[in-house]
Amino acid sequence: METKLLRIAELAKFNPKMKFTSLAHLLNEQSLVQCHNELPNRKATGVKGTTKEQYSENLKENIEDLINRLKVKSYRPVPVRRMYIPKLHSNKKRPLGIPEHEDKIVQKRYYENIKHYL
């Protein structure tokens, strides 16, 4: 995995105008399971209410399905659950978006891929 990322980074440095259309080729079961495991436990749930523990019950099948949807470009993130939390030292509230657990996995994976370019 690191070798692929390093090669992409080299290409980007050598040709800054090069456009990368997809990072789907970097997705695999091992990397997504690692992202799932790194996410904190007992966090707020998204619209569907899926917890990390519930997602873990069928982890292999869930990850395989997720990879398939990502590669065929049929993956669609679920709208975030909107909550309003109080602002510090104010009576006003600010919006907070809470994504679904599976969307957190994808966000973490893509962020880890692109942070090498920054």
LOTIFI-942320 format. One line per 2 residues: number of its first residue (from 1); their letters; for each residue x, y, z of C-alpha. Coordinates in steps of 0.25 Angstrom, whole numbers, padded with zeros to 4 digits. Layout:
% residues N
NUM	a	X Y Z  ...
This chain:
% residues 118
1	me	0000 0000 0000  0011 0010 0004
3	tk	0018 0007 -0009  0006 0011 -0017
5	ll	0004 0024 -0009  0019 0027 -0011
7	ri	0018 0025 -0026  0006 0034 -0027
9	ae	0013 0045 -0019  0025 0044 -0028
11	la	0016 0045 -0040  0009 0057 -0034
13	kf	0022 0064 -0031  0028 0061 -0045
15	np	0015 0066 -0052  0007 0076 -0044
17	km	-0004 0077 -0055  -0006 0062 -0054
19	kf	-0021 0059 -0051  -0024 0047 -0042
21	ts	-0038 0042 -0044  -0040 0031 -0034
23	la	-0033 0026 -0022  -0042 0013 -0022
25	hl	-0030 0004 -0027  -0024 0007 -0013
27	ln	-0036 0001 -0005  -0035 -0013 0000
29	eq	-0042 -0020 0011  -0030 -0019 0021
31	sl	-0029 -0004 0020  -0044 -0002 0022
33	vq	-0044 -0012 0034  -0032 -0004 0040
35	ch	-0040 0009 0038  -0052 0003 0045
37	ne	-0044 -0002 0057  -0037 0012 0058
39	lp	-0050 0019 0060  -0054 0022 0074
41	nr	-0065 0013 0081  -0078 0018 0087
43	ka	-0079 0031 0078  -0092 0037 0073
45	tg	-0099 0030 0062  -0103 0035 0049
47	vk	-0117 0035 0042  -0118 0020 0042
49	gt	-0113 0018 0056  -0103 0008 0053
51	tk	-0092 0007 0064  -0078 0002 0062
53	eq	-0082 -0011 0070  -0094 -0014 0061
55	ys	-0085 -0012 0048  -0075 -0021 0054
57	en	-0085 -0032 0055  -0084 -0035 0040
59	lk	-0071 -0028 0038  -0065 -0036 0027
61	en	-0078 -0036 0019  -0080 -0021 0021
63	ie	-0066 -0017 0017  -0067 -0026 0004
65	dl	-0080 -0019 0001  -0074 -0005 0003
67	in	-0062 -0008 -0005  -0071 -0013 -0017
69	rl	-0080 -0001 -0016  -0068 0008 -0016
71	kv	-0061 0002 -0028  -0074 0001 -0036
73	ks	-0076 0016 -0032  -0090 0013 -0026
75	yr	-0086 0017 -0012  -0095 0028 -0007
77	pv	-0092 0034 0007  -0105 0035 0016
79	pv	-0109 0050 0019  -0103 0054 0033
81	rr	-0111 0055 0045  -0112 0069 0049
83	my	-0111 0073 0064  -0110 0087 0070
85	ip	-0101 0088 0082  -0099 0100 0091
87	kl	-0088 0110 0088  -0079 0113 0099
89	hs	-0082 0126 0107  -0094 0128 0099
91	nk	-0109 0125 0098  -0108 0122 0083
93	kr	-0106 0108 0077  -0097 0103 0066
95	pl	-0100 0092 0056  -0093 0079 0057
97	gi	-0093 0068 0046  -0092 0053 0050
99	pe	-0089 0044 0039  -0093 0029 0039
101	he	-0082 0019 0043  -0079 0014 0029
103	dk	-0077 0028 0024  -0067 0030 0035
105	iv	-0059 0018 0030  -0059 0024 0016
107	qk	-0055 0038 0020  -0044 0033 0029
109	ry	-0039 0024 0017  -0039 0035 0007
111	ye	-0033 0045 0017  -0021 0036 0020
113	ni	-0019 0034 0005  -0019 0049 0001
115	kh	-0011 0054 0013  0001 0048 0007
117	yl	0000 0059 -0004  -0001 0071 0006
